[in-house]
Amino acid sequence: MNVILDNLKSVIATYAGVSAGDISNESTLEELDVDSIFTVELILEIEKHHGVRLSLDDIVNEDSLTDLADRIQKAASAVSA
């Protein structure tokens, strides 16, 4: 899951113009000022890098980046099972 979390932080850091190291694993997308347009881009990045498609609701309803990474991991496991 660390690879997934690191990827999320990298993508968000690029968008937000900050260092990935400055983003907490427990940050929410709302705390990071991620808007709906970037959320759609994040969905596409997740699909590209991890092979799973999540809905907008899946993304915005997670409490933290750790929770989102966990959801991606579970979805990827289900796809490969």
Summary of the structure (lengths in Angstrom):
residues: 81
radius of gyration: 11.5
end to end distance: 17.1
largest distance: 36.8
contacts: 216
relative contact order: 0.19
helix: 67%
strand: 0%
